[in-house]
Amino acid sequence: MKKKYLIYGIIAVAVIVTAFLLLSNGDAQNGKFNFVEVKKGNITNAITSTGTLEALSTVEVGTQVSGRIARLYVDFNDEVKKGQLLALIDTTLLAAQVRDQQAMLERTKAQYNEAVAKHERNKKLFEKKFISELDFITSQTSIESALASLKSAEFAIEKAKTNLEYAYISAPISGKIINRNVEQGQTVAASLSAPTLFTMVEDLSSMRILANVDEGDIGQIKVGQKVQFTVQAFQDKKFEGEVSQIRLSPQTIQNVVNYTVVVKAENKGKLLLPGMTATVDFYVAQKDDVLILPNIALRFTPTDDLMADYTKRMEERLNNMPDSLKNRFPGAGQGQMGMGTGMNSQRSGQQGRNRNFGRVWYLDEDGKLEMGMVSLGITDGKNTELVRSRNIKEGMQLITGIVEPDTKASTTSNPLNPTQQTRSPGFGRGF
């Protein structure tokens, strides 16, 4: 009786050991590859660039006259209206110039009136032949000279009054003061280039980005194109914009030709500030609810052993084909067609990617390695649109890498003997 129980026990142990080994081998086989799934989703092809935010209208307020800043009426970030007084330059010398020119004007008026009176008297004397013709001409010339001096004096006083008005620095537009370069009591000197006293922006509710796009991508940028951009101050928030201008003047930056693309963006919340650096994404194409596959699946390459096994199976398939089909593949059955097919497929996959074609690998129902050619669409750098393929469908698992055995893999206790360890497959690098 005890012998019978002993036999049953041995059989049970054998069954358990066999089941455990089968499960372990099965896990190792299933873990031989890493996979990704072909899914449906949305994908966007975008060109990324950087640029600087600025207001749509920025005005630098300067001065056309020299002098000391007598008064300042505004400060940083002040809202001002058009024509509002911003600063006053000392008017002492400018007012004195006006008074001096006024006196000069009155003097030239008196000289003109004197010349006119003399000419009228000389005219009567000339008619009575009491003076010569030369004296009469000289008298007439004196009137014209006095008139010219009078006009010059009028222009001079007009200039002096204008310079006095320039001492009152007013806002040329309605907006905000974003920079003030002077202090009260500071002396400014107007020369060929007017010194900047204030920098104003007209309206911060609308901004623009001056983005640099290199010559390789500029052909894909169009006026009216939608963009999204981010700034470092609000990295989790995406702002919307639109291309409003493509400037034709090229700029060479680090030996790369760039063009300036102007992007207009709304700033209703006043979160965007002038001078911020924006990272801009120009949306070239967008597809919704399409099949997409990770780019890592397109980069997978089988090992030489896997490729040899795949090539052998391709040869067997070709040899089993009817003669009518076999004739389309020269070299079939001569030990060359299979390898040629494999290598040609590999080259076509590599070259095809340049023509929007690619190659992916998967396991068939029997767990054998198979290759599928795919026609590709737009890409976002991480995923690519799957336009069409004969054998790649939604939900399929594509190979991305091979799990390499790890000599230091973790161990699993043997359920029959806790002191014994059964090595489990380790996970190495993928492709």
C-alpha positions, 0 to 999 in steps of 0.5 A, spaced: 500 500 500 505 504 501 509 502 495 502 504 491 502 511 494 509 512 493 508 511 486 502 516 486 507 521 489 512 520 484 507 521 478 504 527 482 511 530 483 513 529 475 507 532 473 508 539 477 515 539 475 513 538 468 508 543 468 513 548 472 518 547 466 513 548 461 510 555 464 517 557 465 519 556 457 513 559 455 514 565 459 521 565 456 519 564 449 513 570 450 519 574 453 523 574 447 521 580 444 519 587 446 512 589 442 508 595 441 501 596 438 498 599 432 493 603 434 488 609 432 490 616 434 491 623 432 498 625 429 501 632 428 507 634 423 510 640 426 516 645 425 519 647 431 523 654 432 524 659 437 523 667 437 522 673 441 515 676 443 514 683 442 508 688 442 505 689 435 507 697 436 513 699 440 515 707 440 521 710 442 520 717 445 526 721 444 528 729 444 530 733 438 532 739 443 538 739 448 537 741 455 536 738 463 530 734 464 526 739 469 520 734 470 518 727 469 511 726 469 511 718 468 514 712 471 515 705 469 509 701 467 504 707 467 498 707 462 498 714 458 494 717 453 496 720 446 498 727 447 499 726 455 505 730 458 511 725 459 517 730 461 519 737 461 526 739 459 528 746 462 525 752 457 530 757 460 534 758 454 529 756 449 524 761 451 530 766 451 531 764 444 524 765 442 524 772 445 531 774 441 528 772 435 522 776 436 526 782 437 530 780 431 523 780 427 521 787 430 527 790 427 527 787 420 520 789 420 522 796 421 528 796 416 523 793 411 518 799 413 524 804 412 526 801 405 518 802 403 518 809 405 525 811 402 523 807 395 516 811 395 520 818 395 525 816 390 520 814 386 517 821 385 524 824 385 525 819 379 519 821 375 521 829 376 528 827 374 531 829 380 535 822 381 538 818 376 535 811 374 541 807 378 539 811 384 532 808 383 534 801 382 538 801 388 532 803 392 528 798 389 533 793 391 533 795 398 526 793 399 527 786 396 533 785 401 529 788 407 523 783 405 527 777 405 530 779 412 523 780 414 521 773 412 528 770 415 526 773 421 519 770 421 522 763 420 527 764 425 522 765 430 517 760 428 523 755 429 525 758 436 517 757 438 517 749 435 524 748 439 520 751 445 514 746 444 519 740 443 521 741 450 514 738 452 515 731 451 508 728 449 506 721 448 505 720 441 501 714 442 496 711 447 499 705 451 504 703 456 511 706 458 515 699 459 522 703 459 525 710 462 532 711 460 532 718 464 532 721 471 530 728 473 535 733 473 539 729 467 542 733 461 540 730 454 544 732 448 540 731 441 545 730 436 544 726 429 540 721 433 535 723 438 536 720 445 531 715 447 527 717 453 522 712 454 520 706 450 512 705 449 508 699 447 501 701 444 497 695 446 499 688 450 493 685 448 496 683 442 503 680 441 507 678 435 513 673 435 519 674 431 521 667 429 527 664 425 526 658 421 531 655 417 531 655 409 530 647 409 523 648 413 521 655 410 517 652 404 512 649 409 510 655 412 504 659 409 501 666 411 495 664 416 498 658 418 496 656 425 501 655 431 502 653 438 507 656 442 510 656 450 514 660 454 518 658 460 514 662 465 508 658 463 511 651 461 505 647 462 500 652 458 500 652 450 498 659 447 495 659 440 498 664 434 497 665 427 503 666 421 502 674 419 508 675 415 514 671 412 520 676 411 524 675 405 530 678 408 535 672 409 539 672 416 545 667 416 546 665 423 552 660 425 552 658 417 545 657 417 540 661 412 534 663 416 528 667 415 524 671 420 517 669 420 512 674 424 507 670 428 501 674 431 498 672 438 492 674 442 494 676 449 487 677 453 490 675 459 496 679 459 500 673 461 505 674 455 511 680 456 515 683 451 522 680 451 520 673 452 523 667 448 517 663 445 518 656 443 514 655 436 510 649 433 508 651 426 503 646 424 504 643 417 499 637 417 495 634 422 491 627 421 485 625 426 483 618 427 488 614 423 493 608 424 499 610 428 505 606 429 511 608 434 517 610 430 521 605 434 518 599 430 521 602 424 528 602 426 528 594 429 533 590 425 533 582 426 539 578 428 543 574 423 540 568 426 533 570 426 534 573 419 537 566 416 531 563 419 526 568 416 530 567 409 530 559 409 522 560 410 521 564 405 525 559 400 521 554 402 515 558 401 517 560 394 519 552 392 512 550 394 509 555 389 506 553 383 510 554 377 506 560 374 508 564 380 515 561 381 517 564 374 516 571 377 522 570 382 528 568 378 533 563 382 527 560 386 529 553 388 537 554 387 538 556 394 539 564 392 532 566 392 530 566 399 537 570 401 536 575 396 528 576 398 531 577 405 536 582 403 532 585 398 526 586 403 531 589 408 534 594 402 527 596 400 525 597 407 531 602 408 531 605 402 523 605 402 523 610 408 526 615 404 520 614 399 515 614 405 515 607 405 518 602 411 518 595 414 516 592 420 517 585 424 511 581 427 510 574 429 505 570 426 500 565 429 505 560 429 510 565 433 514 565 427 518 572 425 514 575 419 516 582 415 511 587 413 511 593 408 508 599 410 506 606 407 507 612 411 504 618 412 506 624 416 510 624 423 511 627 429 518 625 431 515 619 435 510 616 431 508 615 424 502 615 420 500 608 417 497 610 410 496 602 408 499 596 408 497 589 406 498 585 412 499 590 418 492 592 421 490 595 428 491 592 434 497 588 431 503 587 436 510 590 432 517 588 434 521 593 437 527 590 440 530 583 443 530 581 450 537 579 451 538 573 457 541 576 463 546 572 466 545 575 473 537 574 472 533 574 478 531 567 480 524 563 482 524 558 488 523 551 485 516 549 489 518 542 490 525 544 493 525 551 496 533 550 496 533 550 489 533 556 484 530 556 477 533 562 473 528 566 469 529 570 463 532 577 464 531 583 460 536 586 456 536 592 451 531 593 446 533 596 439 
